[in-house]
Amino acid sequence: MIDWINERVGRSVMWLVLIAVLISAGNALVRKLFNTSSNALLEIQWYLFAAIFMLAAGYTFLRNEHVRIDILTSRLSPRAQNIIDILGILFFLMPMAALILWLSWPIVMMSIQSGEMSQNPGGLIRWPVKLMLPLGLALLVLQAVSELIKRIAFVTGHGPNPLLKRGAASASTNELVAAIKAQSQGSAGGATK
């Protein structure tokens, strides 16, 4: 269920990239053609960026596309890699995300209650962008629970390796790459004769 939620949220958030690009391009055109601009349009761009970044964090973790430092762990067995991930989720990710979630909620509530507005003329209300932090962290914590379950299942022999990226190259794709390389090497060899 958690994976399903983050999959849907992540796929929906992708559309915010297009919306942000269109707003940015439209604002730039209006500024160049008519020598005018809108603070609200400028602010909505970074609101959308915050939404994209925060709401897609759980989706990124689900897809195993988050930033990793694989210099050491890539040499370890899949079991050892999963054990390291279990420890990382339990002792770093979950406490950090839970703490920031806990600390950000009162700030969001204060912003909603006070009706906080941007100090820029024509600016936007602030609480929607501040709400992205706890929402995104809540989705990330949920996904961390899901990933923790998957990694424990793998380590105990009850599930597949969750560290394999979805959509990894299939055998037929690898065969195609090998055939293209062989053909290009054959062409290069024929050119030198």
C-alpha positions as CSV (number, residue, x, y, z in Angstrom):
1,M,0.0,0.0,0.0
2,I,2.9,2.4,0.9
3,D,4.6,1.7,-2.5
4,W,1.3,2.3,-4.3
5,I,0.8,5.7,-2.5
6,N,4.4,6.9,-3.3
7,E,4.1,5.6,-6.9
8,R,1.0,7.6,-7.5
9,V,2.3,10.7,-5.7
10,G,5.6,10.5,-7.6
11,R,3.9,10.1,-11.0
12,S,1.6,13.0,-10.3
13,V,4.5,15.2,-9.1
14,M,6.2,14.7,-12.5
15,W,3.6,17.0,-14.0
16,L,4.6,19.8,-11.7
17,V,7.9,19.9,-13.6
18,L,6.1,20.8,-16.8
19,I,3.9,23.3,-15.0
20,A,7.0,25.0,-13.4
21,V,8.7,25.1,-16.8
22,L,5.6,26.7,-18.5
23,I,5.2,29.3,-15.8
24,S,8.9,30.1,-15.9
25,A,8.9,30.4,-19.7
26,G,5.7,32.5,-19.7
27,N,7.1,34.8,-17.0
28,A,10.3,35.3,-18.9
29,L,8.4,36.1,-22.1
30,V,6.2,38.6,-20.4
31,R,9.2,40.2,-18.8
32,K,11.1,40.5,-22.1
33,L,8.1,41.5,-24.3
34,F,6.2,43.7,-21.9
35,N,8.9,44.8,-19.4
36,T,6.7,43.6,-16.5
37,S,6.8,40.7,-14.1
38,S,4.9,39.2,-11.3
39,N,6.3,38.3,-7.8
40,A,3.5,35.7,-7.5
41,L,4.7,33.9,-10.7
42,L,8.3,34.0,-9.4
43,E,7.2,32.6,-6.0
44,I,5.0,29.9,-7.5
45,Q,8.1,28.6,-9.3
46,W,10.0,27.9,-6.1
47,Y,6.8,26.6,-4.5
48,L,6.5,24.1,-7.3
49,F,10.2,23.2,-6.9
50,A,9.7,22.6,-3.2
51,A,6.7,20.4,-4.0
52,I,8.6,18.4,-6.6
53,F,11.6,17.9,-4.4
54,M,9.8,17.0,-1.2
55,L,6.8,15.0,-2.5
56,A,9.0,12.9,-4.8
57,A,11.4,11.9,-2.0
58,G,9.5,8.7,-1.1
59,Y,9.0,7.9,-4.8
60,T,12.8,8.3,-5.4
61,F,13.5,5.9,-2.5
62,L,10.9,3.4,-3.8
63,R,12.6,3.4,-7.2
64,N,16.1,3.1,-5.6
65,E,17.2,6.2,-7.4
66,H,18.3,8.2,-4.4
67,V,21.9,9.4,-4.0
68,R,24.2,6.7,-2.8
69,I,27.9,6.5,-2.1
70,D,28.7,3.1,-3.5
71,I,32.5,3.2,-3.4
72,L,32.7,0.8,-0.5
73,T,29.3,-1.0,-0.6
74,S,29.5,-1.9,-4.3
75,R,32.2,-4.4,-3.4
76,L,30.0,-6.1,-0.7
77,S,27.6,-8.9,-1.2
78,P,23.9,-8.1,-1.8
79,R,23.2,-9.4,1.8
80,A,25.8,-7.0,3.3
81,Q,24.5,-4.1,1.2
82,N,21.0,-4.7,2.5
83,I,22.2,-5.0,6.1
84,I,23.9,-1.6,5.7
85,D,20.7,-0.2,4.3
86,I,18.7,-1.6,7.3
87,L,21.1,0.1,9.7
88,G,21.0,3.3,7.7
89,I,17.2,3.4,7.6
90,L,16.9,2.6,11.4
91,F,19.7,4.8,12.7
92,F,19.9,7.7,10.3
93,L,17.0,8.1,7.9
94,M,14.1,7.4,10.2
95,P,15.3,9.5,13.2
96,M,16.4,12.4,11.0
97,A,13.1,12.5,9.0
98,A,11.0,12.0,12.1
99,L,12.8,14.8,14.0
100,I,12.5,17.3,11.1
101,L,8.8,16.3,10.6
102,W,8.2,16.8,14.4
103,L,10.0,20.2,14.4
104,S,8.4,21.5,11.1
105,W,4.8,20.8,12.1
106,P,4.5,23.7,14.6
107,I,6.0,26.1,12.0
108,V,3.4,25.1,9.4
109,M,0.6,25.4,11.9
110,M,1.8,28.8,13.0
111,S,1.9,29.9,9.4
112,I,-1.6,28.7,8.7
113,Q,-3.0,30.3,11.9
114,S,-1.3,33.6,11.2
115,G,-2.2,33.7,7.5
116,E,1.5,34.4,6.8
117,M,2.1,36.1,3.5
118,S,5.1,36.8,1.4
119,Q,6.7,40.2,2.1
120,N,7.1,40.8,-1.6
121,P,4.4,43.0,-3.2
122,G,1.8,40.6,-4.9
123,G,3.4,37.6,-3.2
124,L,1.7,34.4,-2.1
125,I,0.6,32.9,1.1
126,R,3.4,30.9,2.8
127,W,1.8,28.0,4.4
128,P,1.4,25.8,1.3
129,V,5.1,25.8,0.6
130,K,5.9,25.2,4.3
131,L,3.4,22.3,4.3
132,M,5.5,20.5,1.6
133,L,8.2,19.7,4.3
134,P,6.1,17.6,6.7
135,L,4.1,16.1,3.8
136,G,7.3,15.1,2.0
137,L,8.9,13.7,5.1
138,A,5.8,11.8,6.0
139,L,5.9,10.1,2.6
140,L,9.6,9.4,3.0
141,V,9.1,7.9,6.5
142,L,6.3,5.7,5.1
143,Q,8.5,4.6,2.3
144,A,11.4,3.9,4.7
145,V,9.1,1.5,6.6
146,S,8.3,-0.3,3.4
147,E,11.9,-0.4,2.3
148,L,12.9,-1.7,5.8
149,I,10.4,-4.5,5.5
150,K,11.7,-5.4,2.0
151,R,15.4,-5.4,3.1
152,I,14.6,-7.6,6.2
153,A,12.7,-10.0,4.0
154,F,15.7,-10.3,1.6
155,V,18.2,-10.7,4.4
156,T,16.1,-13.5,6.0
157,G,15.5,-15.2,2.7
158,H,11.9,-14.3,2.3
159,G,12.0,-11.8,-0.6
160,P,13.9,-10.6,-3.7
161,N,16.8,-8.1,-3.5
162,P,15.2,-4.7,-3.2
163,L,18.4,-2.9,-4.2
164,L,18.1,-4.0,-7.8
165,K,16.8,-1.0,-9.6
166,R,13.5,-1.3,-11.3
167,G,13.8,-1.3,-15.1
168,A,17.4,-2.5,-15.0
169,A,18.8,-3.7,-18.3
170,S,17.3,-7.0,-19.3
171,A,19.2,-9.9,-20.8
172,S,17.8,-9.0,-24.3
173,T,19.0,-5.4,-23.8
174,N,22.4,-6.6,-22.8
175,E,22.5,-8.9,-25.8
176,L,21.6,-5.9,-28.1
177,V,24.4,-3.8,-26.6
178,A,26.9,-6.6,-27.1
179,A,25.8,-7.1,-30.7
180,I,26.1,-3.4,-31.5
181,K,29.6,-3.3,-29.9
182,A,30.6,-6.4,-31.9
183,Q,29.3,-4.8,-35.1
184,S,31.0,-1.5,-34.5
185,Q,34.3,-3.3,-33.8
186,G,33.9,-5.4,-37.0
187,S,33.3,-2.2,-39.0
188,A,36.3,-0.6,-37.5
189,G,38.4,-3.6,-38.3
190,G,37.1,-3.6,-41.9
191,A,38.0,0.0,-42.3
192,T,41.6,-0.6,-41.4
193,K,42.0,-3.3,-44.0
